[in-house]
Amino acid sequence: MEAGYRFYAQVFLGDQARDAAVQDTFATLWLRWETALRSPDTGAFAWSILRTHVMPRTTHRDGRPELEAAVFDAVALHTQSAPEADAARMTRIVALFKAISKLPATQLDVMVLLHLCCHTAEKASSLLGVPLTTVRADERRAVRYLEIIFPPDTEGPTS
């Protein structure tokens, strides 16, 4: 659980702020453990605590969490091409991450966990404390929204 929380927080925060947010999450859970146990789902309760410690520390622009810092990690992980291709790709990825930040909180969390943290849908379900079907539905809704803004590339060979 802690590693999953750290990966999620890393998308939004630097190392020190990430560590502080995760530590504060576990400290709050320890203090509120009886409440967590009485909640319908302790995983969902714990996730809400994590979000309350991550989001206030996150840089926001226009009321939305800023994901641009994660762009550089994404480009570094996924590219091995010429610098000019990387610059074009980075511009598109920055725009994509801005669009992701506009998603509703549940869809944002699912997209971050699945596509930026590279967790499986099952792991995301466990971390979020929601059914697997909810994770898949949130991902589908988010992808539909993003495909409107960034239509799939249809150029190139069709065979």
N, C-alpha and C positions, 0 to 999 in steps of 0.2 A: 504494500500500500504506500509506504513512504516514498519508494522510488517513483511510483506513478505520480504522486503528488509533486515530487521534485521536478519531473519532466514537464508537467503541466505548468508549474510556476515559472520554470526557466523560459518558457515561450514569452512570458510577459515581463520578467524581471531579471536583473543582473544577479550574480552569484550571492552576494551578501543579502540582498533583499529577498531572494528566493529562499535562502536558508532561514531567514528570520520569519518569513511567512509560514513555512512548513513547521518550524518549531512552535510558533504561536498557535498554529492549528492544533497540534498535538497537546499543547498545554491547555487550550480551551476545551478540547475533548476530554481531557483528564478531569478538568473542573466540572464539566457538564455531563459526565458519563452516565449518571442515573437518568438524566433527560434523554440522552441518546438511546439508552436501552428501552425507554418507554415510547420512543418514536416508532412509527410504522416501519421504517427501514433505517437501520443505523448507518448504512453506507451512504444513503441520500443525506442524512443528517450531517455526517462527517464531511461530505462534499460541500454542503452549504457553508460549513464552517471554513473550509479551505478557501472557497470563493470570497468569503467576507474578509479574509486576511490577504488574499492576492490582489483583488481588484482595487482596493484603496491605494495600494502601493504602485499600481500600474499607471504609466503615463496615459492620459486620455486626451483625445482630440475630438472635439464636437460631441462630447458625451460618450464616445466609443473607445474601448481599449486600443491602444496603439500596438500594432504587430510588426511594424516596419523593422525593428531590431532583429526579429526572427528571420527576416528575408535573407540577411547575410549568411546565417547558418544554413538555410535551405539551399541557397545558391552554391555555397561551398560544398555541401554534401552531394548535390545532384548534378554538378557540371564539371566537365573536363574539357571544355571547348575553348576556342579562341577568345581573347578578352573582349572583342567587339560583339561576339555572340552572347557572352556573359552579360554585357551592358544592356543589350536589348532584352534578354531574358529577365534580368533584374528589374527593369522598368515594368515589365508585364507582371512579375511576381509581386512587386510593391503594390500595384493596382489590385491584384487578386487578394492580397492580405488586407488591404483597406476594405474591400468588399466583404471579406470574411468577418471583419470586426463589426460590420453592420448587422450581422445575423442576430436573432434573438439569443439570449444567454444559453439556452439548452442546445441549440444548434451550433453555436460558437464552440461550446465545450466539446461537443461530439467531433466537430471538424478538427479542433486542436488535438484532441486525443488520438483520433484515427490517422490524420494526415500530417501533423507536425510532430507528434510524439511517436508515431508509427505503432500504436497499440492495436491489437485486434478488437473487433466489435465486442467480443466476450470480455476482454480486459476492461474496455471502456464501460461496459455495462456494470461490471463489478465495482469500478472506481466511483461511477456516478450513483450507484445504488438504484438503478432503474432496470426494467426488463430489457432484454436484448432486442425485442421488437421495437421498443421506444428508441433505442440507439439507431437502429436501421431506418426507422421512419424519419427521425431528425436528420440523419445523413441524406436521405433522399430529398427531403424538403430543401436542405441547404444546397445540395448539388443542383437542383432545379433552379433555385434563385441565382446561383453563380453561373449556370449555363446561359441564363438570360443576359447577364452582364458580359460574360466571356463565352460566346458561342464556341462549340468545338471546332477545331481547325479542320476544314473540309477540303483544303487545297492539297495538291499532290496527286500521286498515282492512285487510281481507283481500282486497280486490279489486285 
